[in-house]
Amino acid sequence: MDMVNLLEHLWVLFIGLGSWALNRITGKIDILEKEKADGQATRMEHQNMATLVHELDRRVDENQHMSVGRGEHKSDVTALHLRINDIEQRKAERIKNIRTHISDSKEKNGNG
């Protein structure tokens, strides 16, 4: 068997393996495309869930099956969110101050 025949056989093998791999990849891509969520269906489902949540809130308000009144509960949640935002802002300011202090001390020591 001479070198030309060997190269021809290797080339056929390479083409066969390449086409097999390409077919598998395109098959997997097709499966993913089929399973991809439809944007319109997702929006419709989100609207449906929002409607159900609103209806549930309305029923809870009607039946008053809460140990704390709805208005008081909502004001507590709002106050909690404000408190969390305030703590987060103070934390960010402290981190900024620490970074500024560290960079100032490096410049004074000649390390910066």
Backbone torsions as a table, in degrees:
resi	resn	phi	psi	omega
1	MET	NA	122.7	-178.3
2	ASP	-89.2	174.7	-174.0
3	MET	-63.9	-36.2	-178.1
4	VAL	-65.0	-44.9	178.8
5	ASN	-63.9	-40.0	178.6
6	LEU	-61.9	-45.0	178.2
7	LEU	-64.2	-37.1	177.9
8	GLU	-64.8	-42.3	179.7
9	HIS	-67.5	-40.4	177.4
10	LEU	-65.6	-38.1	179.1
11	TRP	-64.0	-42.4	177.9
12	VAL	-63.3	-43.2	178.1
13	LEU	-62.0	-44.1	178.9
14	PHE	-61.6	-44.8	178.9
15	ILE	-63.3	-41.5	179.3
16	GLY	-62.3	-47.5	178.8
17	LEU	-65.3	-39.5	179.1
18	GLY	-64.1	-42.6	-180.0
19	SER	-69.3	-35.3	176.9
20	TRP	-62.9	-46.2	179.7
21	ALA	-64.1	-41.8	179.3
22	LEU	-62.9	-41.2	177.6
23	ASN	-63.6	-40.2	178.0
24	ARG	-65.3	-43.1	-179.7
25	ILE	-64.5	-46.2	-180.0
26	THR	-65.6	-34.0	175.7
27	GLY	-63.3	-43.0	178.7
28	LYS	-66.9	-38.1	177.3
29	ILE	-64.0	-41.4	177.9
30	ASP	-61.4	-41.9	178.2
31	ILE	-62.4	-42.9	178.8
32	LEU	-63.9	-40.1	178.6
33	GLU	-63.1	-38.3	179.7
34	LYS	-67.0	-36.4	-176.2
35	GLU	-85.4	-7.9	-177.8
36	LYS	-63.2	138.6	-178.5
37	ALA	-68.9	135.5	176.3
38	ASP	-76.3	129.0	-176.5
39	GLY	-60.0	-43.1	-179.4
40	GLN	-65.1	-42.1	179.2
41	ALA	-64.3	-38.0	179.0
42	THR	-64.9	-43.6	178.0
43	ARG	-63.1	-42.0	179.5
44	MET	-63.0	-41.6	179.3
45	GLU	-65.1	-39.7	177.8
46	HIS	-62.9	-44.1	178.0
47	GLN	-63.6	-40.1	178.8
48	ASN	-62.7	-44.3	179.1
49	MET	-64.9	-39.5	178.3
50	ALA	-62.6	-39.7	177.8
51	THR	-64.2	-42.7	179.0
52	LEU	-64.1	-40.7	178.7
53	VAL	-65.1	-42.8	178.5
54	HIS	-61.5	-42.3	179.1
55	GLU	-64.1	-40.5	178.0
56	LEU	-63.7	-43.7	176.4
57	ASP	-59.4	-42.4	-179.5
58	ARG	-63.5	-41.5	179.5
59	ARG	-66.7	-39.0	177.2
60	VAL	-63.1	-42.2	177.9
61	ASP	-63.2	-39.8	179.8
62	GLU	-64.3	-47.1	-175.0
63	ASN	-80.5	-20.6	-179.7
64	GLN	53.5	47.7	178.7
65	HIS	-91.3	41.3	178.9
66	MET	-121.6	146.3	178.3
67	SER	-75.0	-21.5	179.4
68	VAL	-120.1	139.6	179.2
69	GLY	-60.6	151.7	-176.0
70	ARG	-60.9	-45.2	179.6
71	GLY	-61.3	-43.6	178.9
72	GLU	-64.3	-40.1	178.5
73	HIS	-62.4	-45.9	-179.8
74	LYS	-64.9	-39.2	178.8
75	SER	-67.6	-35.3	176.6
76	ASP	-64.8	-41.7	179.0
77	VAL	-65.0	-41.1	178.2
78	THR	-62.8	-44.9	178.5
79	ALA	-62.3	-38.0	178.7
80	LEU	-64.6	-43.4	177.9
81	HIS	-63.0	-41.5	177.9
82	LEU	-62.5	-41.3	179.4
83	ARG	-64.4	-43.3	178.8
84	ILE	-62.3	-43.6	178.8
85	ASN	-62.8	-39.7	179.0
86	ASP	-65.2	-43.7	178.8
87	ILE	-63.5	-41.7	179.3
88	GLU	-63.0	-40.4	179.7
89	GLN	-66.8	-42.0	178.5
90	ARG	-65.2	-37.7	178.0
91	LYS	-62.9	-44.1	179.4
92	ALA	-62.6	-39.4	178.4
93	GLU	-65.3	-39.7	178.6
94	ARG	-65.0	-42.2	178.5
95	ILE	-62.8	-41.2	178.4
96	LYS	-63.3	-42.3	178.7
97	ASN	-63.6	-41.4	179.1
98	ILE	-63.7	-44.6	-179.9
99	ARG	-64.1	-40.1	178.2
100	THR	-64.7	-43.2	-180.0
101	HIS	-63.3	-41.7	-179.8
102	ILE	-66.2	-43.2	-179.1
103	SER	-69.4	-33.4	176.1
104	ASP	-66.4	-41.3	-179.4
105	SER	-68.8	-32.3	176.6
106	LYS	-66.5	-39.8	179.9
107	GLU	-67.3	-37.3	179.6
108	LYS	-68.7	-35.0	-179.0
109	ASN	-83.3	-10.3	-179.5
110	GLY	83.1	15.2	179.6
111	ASN	-91.5	-9.8	-173.4
112	GLY	-96.1	NA	NA
